[in-house]
Amino acid sequence: MPSPFPGMDPYLEGSLWMSVHTQLSAEIARQLAPKLRPRYLALTNERFVYVAKTEISRPQPADSGIAVAPLHMATVMPEPVPQITVEIRDTANRRLVTAIEVLSPTNKRGQGREEYLAKRGRLLHSSAHLLEIDFLREGARVPMKEVLPSVPYFVFLSRAENRPDTEVFPITLDHRLPVVPVPLLPGDGEVRLDLQQALTNVYDLLSYDLAVDYRRPPEVPLPAHAIQRRD
């Protein structure tokens, strides 16, 4: 069954998102690969961000001055969270031409956001283009000097030759996801990435309709008027 939403499906934003994030990144690479031959490759690159769970603070016992046996308590262990980037590289030198980031919750809050902003800063000071896909309503947006429109989703394209100017694609819940340009090296123009087709392919092939219950509110709440349920 197809998603009841014409564009991004907000029911995918919760606990399913890391699965969607991984599969959507791979589908983007698959869609672009034949368009890039023979001068470029579209490769997925996985890295891990270590994020600690929220620590629960408990009141400490008063110091009686009497030596006692040590307590045995669990420490907070940072957990590895996978992050997938689609990298377009030229086949001659394997130089990074364009980085495509499908943002995850880890990119948008806490330690993971700090790590992502550091990586993002390195990309913005490089000769590579950066395409950021933000299909999550929760968490901080990428830093911009102007106030962004009040919409749930965005795509940001930073062309190396135009920085700091950024192409911003605002996306509403009731519209299809856009077809966006993916720039290449000077003289080679750009290819087109159909984000709606990529998400639809992932949704259909992985049967996400069986993983969500559209009769209930989504994990990340929506305004009441925006929820479309299906029987």
N, C-alpha and C positions, 0 to 999 in steps of 0.2 A: 504494500500500500504506500502511496506517495505521502510525503509530509503535507499536513493541511495548511502550512504556511507558504506563501509564494516566494519568500527569500530565505533569510536565516531562520532556523527553527529554534525558538528560545528554550524548548524542552531539552535541547542538547547541551545547554550551558552548565548543567550541574555536574553530577558525579560521572556522567558519560564523557565529559569534555576531553579528558586526556586521551581516551580512545579516538574521539573525533579528531583531535589535534594531530595525532600521529597519522591517521589514515588520510586526512585532508592534505597534509604536507606531502605524503607519498603520491596522492592523486594529482596534485599540482605539478609535481615533477614528471609524472607520466603524461600529463596533458601537454606540457611544454617540450618534452624531449624531441618528438618528431619535428616540431616547428624550428628547433634550434640546429638540427643537423645541417652540414657537417662541421660547422665552425665552433659549436658550443655544446657543452654537456649540462644537464640538469641533474644534480646529485643531492640526495638527502644526507645531512650531517647531524649526528646525534651527540649532544653533550649532556652532562649531568650537573644540576645545581643542587647543592646540599642545603636543605632547609630544616630547621629544628621546629618541632611541634611546640605549641604554646605551653609554657611552663606554668604549672599550678602552684601558686604560693600558699604556704601553710604557716600558721603562727609557730614561732620557735619557742621551745621550752626555756624557762628561766634558768640561768646559770647558777647551780647550787654550789659550785666549787668542788664537788665530789667527783672523782674519776669514775666513769661508768663504761660499760662495754660499748663499742661503736655501733651505731645504727647502720643497718643495711638498707639503702634506698636507691631507687633507680634514677640514674641521671638522664637528662634529655639528650638523645642521640640525633644528630642531624641525619636526615633521610635523603637519599638521592632521588631527584625528580628529573625525568628525562625531558629534554628540550630538543625539538627537531627544527633545523633550518634547511631550506632548499637553497642550494648554492648553484648559480650559473657560472660556469668557468669556460674559458676558451680552451679548445683542444690543443692548441699549439704550445701554450706555456702553463696551462692549468691556473691561470690568473683568475682571482675572484672578480667577476664582472658585476653581478647582481646578487644580493642576499634577499631572500623572501622569508619573512618571519610571520608565522601564524601564532599570535600571542596566546599564552596560557595564563591561568590565574597566578602562577608563580612569577611571571613577568610583571605583574601589575600590583604586587604588594610585598611588603617586608623585605627580607634579605634577598629574595629572588629578584625583586624589582631593582635593587641596588646593583646586583650582578648584571642584569639585563641593560640597565642604563649605562654601565661601564662599557659593555660590549657595543651598545648602540653608539656611544661616543667615539669609539675607535673606528666604527664603520663610517660615521659621518665625517671623520677627518681623513678618510681614505679616498681612493679613486673609484670605489665601488658604489653602485646605486643601491638603495635600500627601499624595499617594499614591505610595509607592515600591515598585517590584516588583523583587525581587532573585532572579533565577533563575540565579545564578552561585555555585558553591561556593568558588571561589578569590577571594582579596582580602579586604580588611577590610569588616566590616559597618558599617551606619550606627551612629553613637554612641548608646548607650543606657546608662542608669545601672545597670540590672540585667543580670545575665548572661542571654543568650538561650538558648533550648533548643538542644540539639544535633541540629539537622535541617539538610538541605542547602539549603532554599529558604525565603524569607520574603516576605510583603507587609506593609508598614508604612503605617498610615493615621493622619495627624496632622490632626485636626479643629481649625480655628482657635479655636473657642470652648472647647476642652478642654485646650489645651496647658498643661503639658508631657505630659499623659497621651497615650499613643499606643496605638492598637489594633494588635496584632501577630498576624499569621496565620502560624503555623509550618506548613511543608509538607513532608511526607515523600515519598520517591521512589515509594512504592507507592500513593499516593492521587491522585485527580484534583485538578487545580488548583481553587481555591475561586471561588465567586461572591462578589465583594466590593462593599461600598457605595461609591458616589461621591457625596459630599455636595455640596449646592448652597447657594444663599443662604438665610438664615433665612426660614422660611415655605414654602420650595419642597421641603423634604425631601431625598430622594436618589434616584439611579437605581442600577441594579445592573449590574455588569460581570462577565461570565462569562469568566474568564481561560482556562479549558479550551477553550471554544468558539473564542476568539480564536487560541490557539496551534494548535489542530487545523485551523482554516481556513488559517492561514499554512502549516503543514506540508503540507497536501494540495494547496493551490493552487500552491505553489512547488516541489512534488515533492522535498522534502528527503530522502525515502526513497532517491532516486537519488544523493544527495550523500554519504551515509554508508555505511560498511561495518560492519554489526552483527556480523559474524563476528570482528572485531578489537576490542580494548579501546578505549574512548573516549580522546580526546586528554587530557582531564582525568580522571585515574584514579579508578575507583570501587573500593570494597571488593569482593573476589571474589564474595561471596555476593549482591551487589546487581546484578551484571551479568546481563541477560537477552539472550541471543543468539537470532537467528533464522536459519534455513537459507535 
